[in-house]
């Protein structure tokens, strides 16, 4: 594990300790979401789902350690729902993170073709002059090339 992965795992452990010391009657389910979301965003779904399962299983073990008077089946169902929701959050955040990274890479690639000043946002025209983006006429482009337009729309194009 890398240093930042250990930080997320340590955060999860600290939040589980806080949860333990608060006792069985006070539950902060949101505490469990934070490390799962951080793990999913920065390290992918694997670590996040692992944390989700581990944290829910630890909470399940807490019930028996506290000798909390709750039947086994409702406790099991409650923790299964906790795992399912945390895993769903982990998968959604990991996918969102991957999508954002892909979009950032695409923006960087596209900005190589359109020189934009990082400080003020003006663009450089082909003649070398720097002008605000609003003053540059938009090129007359088509969303599809003629071949793709024919392929997808046929005679309707």
Secondary structure, 3 states (H helix, E strand, C coil): CCHHHHHHHHHHHHHHHHHHHHCCCCCCHHHHHHHHHHHHHHHCHHHHHHHHHHHHHHHHHHHHHCCCCCCHHHHHHHHHHHHHHHHHHHHHHHHHHHHHHHHHHHHHHHHHHCCECCCCCCEECCCCCEECHHHCCCCCCCCCCHHHHHHHHHHHC
